[in-house]
Amino acid sequence: MLEEKDLLKLQNGSDIRGVAMESETGEPVTLPPAAVHRIAGAFVRFIAAREGKQPRELTIAVGTDSRLTAKPLKEEALSAILAAGAKGLDCGMASTPAMFMALQFDETRADASIMLTASHLPSNRNGMKFFTPTGGLEKADITKLLQMAAEETPTIKTAEATARPCALITRYTRFLRDRIKSALPELGTRPFEGMKILVDAGNGAGGFFASEVLELLGADVTGSLFLEPDGHFPNHTPNPENAEAMAAIRNAVTESHADLGLIFDTDVDRMGAVLSDGTAISRNELIAMMAAILAPEHPGGVIVTDSVTSDELTEFLENELHLKHHRFKRGYKNVINESIRLRKEGVDSPLAIETSGHGAMAENYFLDDGAYLAVKLLIAAAKLRREGKTLSSLIASLGRPAESCEYRLRIYGTNNPQTVGAKALKQFESRARAKGVPVAEPSYEGVRLIFPEGWALLRMSLHDPEMPLNVEGRKPGSVARISKRLSKFLSGVSGLDLTPLTKN
């Protein structure tokens, strides 16, 4: 029996994630097919109420990444959609951004969509992301949806009801190719002729980018990695933030003398890149490069990032590109929504991007789409190549911290970690001010301290009972010196484990 409390535990911010299959980890299954059935059925009712339509007037698209549980969960979701009286669109394996575009393309024009994915999480996990024509659901929407699912009575579709198959990735890749060709008309139908570009899909859903985008536009993709979908993820975690994954694409690029390497996460909503010399373009570098590409068309525009970006990035954005840097909260939806809010107020904010690789542009529905970010990089690379330059020239003056560290300070012994966190933040700030340490203002998340040789940011975790503490230094040894002072600012906070910090 699926109770409301069990379903509500599946919420992960603005999407749903859970254990979908038994594995050697011994974790209990929390997202069985029955849960997916209920949630998908409730989603039909949710959309019908929001749009003021009857279920029979709705078309709901469903797609998956490469996970082992993809097919049975997709079948369960489509069965529930059809049983609820709506029409189902079976998009097969797709990317999360493509599932949003299923609501935009004339050939599909669905009313809403569900993507079955757990992003970069282990192979025994799966999840659900939801889209309407205006974008993804918000956190409050997911809570409401799960509450509705708890009331849902599982139903069986009628024998004649079937989902319509849809080759969504074929349509989506045509959209990406058209964007590239329209931006490079002088280079004809094969604008990447003579370029060697590698893709690491990590056995996720992103292998299509090599075969249906790059190769068809003339690129040599020989040496690309792990393009075949495999839900076991046998080679490395499909995650641009994973050190092993980045090492794999860096080695492939340098060994094959490629011009560029691209790496995607499982459902292709995030991307990282590697330059021809093996330099990784991720986190601050990716933000800087995307901003540099957009800056000529958006003078003075506001770039919204998460809170853990470096001071060197701010200096580059504001002093070199003459843009404005707006540090906001962690969480890709928070960053995107802030950029959208600014635009509604008449502020030009062309880019919302996290250090995790989630990046969304105003020109692309503010959709966090790793493939679209790759398209923008590739267009810039092709243009620079004609000038005898490379992508590295875009961020040649970007400074980098000498050291960085993230401590995860566990909160223990309480059912209300927010109370401990609030106390820690208050003490952290008051003791720092008492010692004459400047506090960055405004701060939209946590407390950021400014030191002559670096900075530190203490905040509450978005999902876990812990407090991440990020520290960066401009010189070797800076992190250790700053950290020593920070431990004094936090000593005595009951319920906060300072062991990671004091071991430094």
Secondary structure, 3 states (H helix, E strand, C coil): CCCHHHHHCCEECCEEEEECCCCCCCCCCCCCHHHHHHHHHHHHHHHHHHHCCCHHHCEEEEEECCCCCHHHHHHHHHHHHHHCCCEEEEEEECCHHHHHHCCCCCCCCCCEEEEECCCCCCCCEEEEEEEECCEECCHHHHHHHHHHHHHCCCCCCCCCCCCEECCHHHHHHHHHHHHHHHHCHHHCCCCCCCCEEEEECCCCCCCHHHHHHHHHHCCECCCCECCCCCCCCCCCCCCCCCHHHHHHHHHHHHHHCCCEEEEECCCCCEEEEEECCCCEECCHHHHHHHHHHHHHHCCCCEEEECCCCCHHHHHHHHHHCCCEEEECCCCHHHHHHHHHHHHHCCCCCCEEECCCCEEEEHHHCCCECHHHHHHHHHHHHHHHHHCCCCHHHHHCCCCCCCEEEEEEEEECCCCCHHHHHHHHHHHHHHHHHHCCCCECCCCCCCEEEEECCEEEEECCCCCCCEEEEEEEECCCCHHHHHHHHHHHHHCCCCCECCHHHHCC
